Amino acid sequence: MVKHPRTRTLRIGAGSSYAGDRIEPGADLARRGRLDYLVFETLAERTIALAQLERLKNPAAGFNELLDDRFYAALPACREHGTRIVTNMGAANPLGAARRTLEIVRELGLGPMKVAAVLGDDVLEYCLRHRDTLAMMESGAPLASYAGELVSANAYLGADVIVAALAQGADIVITGRGGDCSLFLAPMVHEFGWRLDDWDILAKGQTGADMVECAANVSGAFFADPGYKEVPDLANLGYPLLEVEADGTIIVTKLEGTGGIINRATCAEQMLYEIHDPASYITPDVVVDFSAVELDEVGPDRVRISGGRGRARPDRLKVSVGVKEGWIGEGELTFAGLGALDRAKLAEAVVRERFRIGGIRIEELRVDYIGMNSLHGDASPLPALPPYEVRLRVAGRTREKRDAVKLANEVETLVSKGPGMSSLPRKSVREILGIVSVLIPREAITPSVQMLEAG
């Protein structure tokens, strides 16, 4: 049976933008959005590497911990309205996520449904075999020169394998690592029958996808600046949706009655967010030129996006490699009242000497006075008057866990063996997972789709 591309407007909602994002906006889109597709984007470079560590501890884990919450909240409405779901909540374990999703479908009595797991982004074995020749994008040095144990390597897959899953009738598609925008582009390609080598039409779709892959950012989140850029009802932000036409014209909007604002300014800021070169935005699907994009306000909270241009997709795909880099020991104390800053400085001097006496091996040490210089360091202007309260933060990176523990304990010990302070301390010790990037040939990756069904 030949599928005939649709001619009517395609509606795609953005239900999340990171692993711990809010639940209710996506559920609201599922209920009221009249959506064809609901996308849950939840991954970042560090997120998937941490998920790989979880899977090493428990082979059944490694997918988004809020998968249950999101699907319990949104699946009934999606099933009622015929809305398909595309998500990267699979993280390090897409198949495990798909199996858990089937259990939820059965618990809710929503079958029959097809759930597709997109596999193939885990390329750790390839990177281990080729680490002498793979160059890190950050430094140009061989991956083998990076100190620490390689624990994960995930390639950014494109829209093509998601399109394949949709073509097989998947109601829900769950991926691991992929291009964020590919989650939104794939439904456009599938529904309109766009060719995967029609670079200009893919670029138009990618431009719209880029507007909403950070969800509420385009609705005023991260945009608000009181007195300069006002955003109404910021606590009730409406997450955005796309209205897509077959020719690639797209309107970004949000649900009526939700907070936030969508206008030319919010869209312009989002379009330039996290982009190294607006004329050459490299994605797994197409290289996009944003320089000719036009943003037109066509109604309240409605912006039309047009004019994106594209070039051929890259021959190599980016891979995020997770490396164990050691440990961080950290402690914080608050000093308040007259002389607070002087007492904080004395506390710093004491712990530095204690580190020396105790022989704590610290590879990197950072001391911050939160509220004074923790963001801009020496460039921070000095206060006109001594501060009435100061929070001292001491953090150190160590190769061995025991040194990180000693560091944190020395800060905590100041409670009874240092200058007078005004709050109980906070301390933590955590393992460091560093992230570096490499490029590998596209043909070295073999993505696949595994389909599961609930009757």
N, C-alpha and C positions, 0 to 999 in steps of 0.2 A: 504494500500500500504506500503510495507516494504522499508525503506530507505536504500540504499546501501552506505556504507561509501566511501568517495572519496579516490582515490589513488594518485591524483596529488598534487603538492605543494599548500599549503594554504598561502595566503598573507594577513597579518593583519597590518594596519597602526595605529600609535599613533598620533592623531590629536591635543591633548592638555594634560596638566598635572596639571592644577589648574584652579580655577574659572575665573581668568582674563587673561588667556594665550592668545597668539597671534592667530589671525584668519587665516592669509594667509598660514601658513605651512600645516594646515589640509586641506584647499581648494586645495593646490598644490598636496597633496597626493591623494585627490579625483580625480583630473584631470589626473595625470600622473602615479599614483602608480600601476595601474592594480590590484587594491585591491579586495579581496573578502569581507573584513570587514574593516571599519574605526571606531576606538574607540576614544571617547572623554571622558577622565578622568578629572574631575573638582573638586573633593571634598577633604576636609580635615576635621579634627574633629571640628575645630572652624567654618569652612565654613557652615556646615550643621546646627550647633546650631544657627548661625546668621540667616540662612534661616528660621529656625523655628520661630524666633522672628518676621521676616518679615511676615510670614504667620499668626501669632497671630494678627498683625495689619490689614492684608488683606488676607482673606481666599483664594483668587485667586492667590496670590503671593507665594513665597517660592522656586521657581526654579531658575536655573542659569540665571542671567540677560543678558548674551551674547548668550542665546539659539537662538534668532532670527538671530543674526549676523552669528553664526556658520552655521546654517542650510540654510540661504539664500546664503551663500558662497559655501557650499559643496553639498547640496542636489541635484541640477541639474546634476552635474557630477556623483554623486553616482547613481542616477536613470539611467543615460545614460549607465553606465558601469556595472550595476547590483551589486553594492557594498551595502552591508547591514551595518547598523550603530548600535553600542552598546554604550550607554553613561549613566553616572550617573548625568547628568545635571538636573534630576528631583529633586535632593536635598531633601527638606522637602515636596515637592508636586509633585511626579511623575505623578499623574493623570492630574494635571493642566498643566504640561509640555507636556504631550501627547496630550491633547486637543489643546494647542497652536501649536504644531507641525502639527496636522491635518489642522489647519487653514493655515499654511505656505504651506503645500502640495497643498491645494486647490488654494491658491493665485498664486502659481507657475505652476499650471496645471500639476502636476506630478502624479496624481492618475491613476489607483487604487493602494493604498498602505495600508499596515497594520502597525499600531503603537501600541506597547505593553507597558503598564505601569506595572512595577514590584512593588508590594505593600507588606507591612508586616514588614518593618524594624523599624517602629515607635512603640517602646515598652514603652512609657512613663507611661501608666497606670499600666503596670506590675511592673515597677520600683517603682512607688509610693506605690503600694500595698505591696511590699516586701522590702521597704527601711530599715526596722529594721534588716533584715537578710542578705541583699546584702552587701558584703564587697568591699570597694574601693581598686582597685589594687595598687594604689599609697601608701596607708598607712595601709591597712588592717582593718581600722575602718569602722563601719557601715555607709552606705550611709546616714542614718538619722542623723548622727552626723555632717554632713557637713552643715555649716550655709549658708542660702540663699535659694531662691525659685528655685525648679527644673522646668525647662521650656522645656527640650527636652531630649529624650533618643532614640538613634538609634543604632540598632544592625547591625553588619557586616554580611550581607547575602553572600552566596557563589554563585558558578557558576550554581548550579543545577536549580534554578528558571529561570535564563536567558536561559539555555538550553531548558527548557520547553517552553519559549516564542518563541524561534527560531523554535522549532519543530512544533509550531502552525502556522508557516509561517510569523512571524513578519519581516517586512522590517527594522523597527527601534525598538530597545528595549531601554526603558528609565527607569532607576532604581533610587532609593534613595541611602541610605547608603549601601555599600557592600564592599567586599574586592576589592581593586584597581586592583589587578592582576586577579580577577575573571572575569572582563570584557573581558580580552584577552583569558583566559582559556576556557570560555564557547564556543566560536566559534570552538576551537580545539575539544572539547568534542563532540559537535554537528556534525561537519563535518566528523570526523574520527570514530565516534561511540565508543569512549573510555568509558570504564566502570567507574562509579563514585566511585568504590572501588578498582581500579587498581592504587595503590598508587605510584608506580614507574613511570608510564606513566604520571600521573597527576603532579608529581614532575618535570618531564622534561618540561612539558608545563608551569608550574608555574615558573621555572627558566627563561625561555624565556620571559614570561610575566613580570617578575621582571625587566628585562633589559630595557623595554620600557615604563613601567607605569609612569615614570617621564619624558617621551618624550625626549626632546633635551638634558637632562642630559647625556645620553649615546652617544650623538653626539658631546660632547665637552663642553656643558654648565656646569658651576660649576666645570669644570675640568681645564679650562685655567688658566695659571700662567706664565706671560711673562718672558722669559729667562729660564724657567724650563719645562713648558708643553705648547707648542705653539698650538694654534687652528686657522686654517685659516678661514677668512671671518666670524668672530663670529656674525656679525650683520645679516647674512643671513643663520642662522643655519637650516640645513635640519632635520626635525623630522623623527624618525626612523620607520622602518617597519620590520616585522618578516616574514621569509619564513619557514614554518613549514612542516615537513614530518610526515607521519603517524606513524613512529616509535619514534617520539619525538625529532628527530634531528632538530635543529633550527639554522638558520642564521639570524643575525641582520645586517641590512644594512640601507642605505638611498638613496634618489633620486639623480641621477646624476645631476651635476650643482648646487647643494646646498652647503652652507658653513658647516664648522665643520669637525669633523673627528670621525670615529668609528674604534677603534683598541682594542687590548687586554687590554691596560691600562684603557681606558675609560670604558670598560665592567667590569673589575675587580673592579674599584671604585664604579660603580653603583650596582654591585652585593652585595657589603658590606654596602651600604648606608642604614641607618635606620634599621639595623638588630641587635638584641640583642645577638643572638647565631647563627652563620652561620651553625652549625650542627643541629639546631632545630628551623627553621623558621616556626612559627605557623601561618597558614592561615585558613580561614573557610573551605577550600576544602581538604587540605592535610598538613602534617607537613613535611617540606622540609629540606634535608641535602645537603648543598652546598659544603661540604668539598671535594667531589670527582669531582666537576664540572671541565671540561676542556674547555678552551677558545683558539681557534686556528684561526689565521688570514689566511683566504683562498683567499684573494684578497683585492684590495683597498677598504676600508670602508666596509669590509665583515668579520664578525667574526662568526665562527661556535661554538655553545654551545651544550655541551653534558655531560652526566654523573651525572645528578641530581638524587637523590634517595629520596623515600618518605615513610612516615609512616601514620597510620590511622589519619583521621581528628579529631579535638577535639570534645568532647561531649558538651562543653559549648562555647558560642560565646561571643565575646567582644562587649560591649555596651558603646558608648560615651554619657555621661550625661552632659547636659548643665545646669549650675547653675548661677543665678544672684548673683554677689558678691559685688555689690556696684558701685562706680564711680571712674574715674581717672580725676583729674584736672592737666593740664600741661601748661607750658609756656616756651618760649625760647627767648633769647636775644643774639645779637652778639656785642662783644667789639673788637675794632681794634686800632692799633697804639701803641705807647710806653705806657707801664703800663697797657696793656689790661688785663693781668691776675690778677693784683692787683685790678682793677676795678670790674672784674667778681667776685672775692672773696668778695669784699665789698658788691656787689649786693646780693650774697648768704646770708651774715650775716644779711642784711636788711630784706630780705623776711622771714628768719627764725624768726626774732624778730616780724615782722608783723603778722606772723601766731600765735604767742603766744599772742600778744596784742588783735588780733581779735577773739581769742577763737576758731580757726578753728580746728576741730577734725580730725586729720589725723592718719590713722591706719598704714600707711607705706609711708615713704618719700625717694625719690631718687634725688640726685643732681649730674649732670654730667657736665664735661668740655669736650664737643665734640671735638674730634681730639687729646685729651690728655689722657683721662682715662675712656671714656664712655663704652668701651668693657671689659677691663681687670682690671678696678678699681685700687686698691693699687699696683697691680703687674705691672702696666704700668711704663716703665722707664721715669725718669724725663728728659725734654729737656735740651740740653746743654746751650741754650740761652732762655730767656723769649720769649714766642710766640708773634708774631705780631698781631695775631687775635685769639679770643677765643669765642666759642659759649656756653653759659650757658643754661642748660636745667634743669628745676625743675618740678618734677612730684610727685603727691601724690595720694594715694588710700584712699578713704573715704567711709563711710557707706551711708551718705546722699548726694544727688546731690548738695544741697546748699553749703556744705563745699567744694566740688570740684570746684564749680563756684567761690567761694571766693578765693581759692588758685590760680586759673588761673588769676583772676583779680589782685591779689596782685603782681604777676610777671609782668603783663602788665603795672601796675601803675609805675613801675620803669622807664618807658620812661620819665616821667616828675618829678619823685620824688626819683631818685637814681643817681648813678654815670653815667657819660657820656657814651653813647653807640652809636653804629654805624649802626643800622638797625632797621626797624620797628619790633615789637615783633610778635611772633606767639603764639596763645593760643588755647586750645581745652578742651572740657569736653565731656567725653564719658562714657557710661555704660560698666561695666565689665561683660563679660560672661566667667565664669570659666568652665573648662572641667575636669571631672574625669571619670574613667573607672571602669566598673564592668563586671562580667561574669554571664551569665544566661544560663539555660539549653536550648539546641537546640530545644527540644520538646515544649518549651514555646512560640516559634515563629512559626507563620503560614503564610509563604509567599504565594502570589498568583499573578496571571497574569490577567490583564484586557485588552482586545483587542479592539482597536478602528479601524475603517476603513474609508478611504476616497475613494469615487467612482471616 
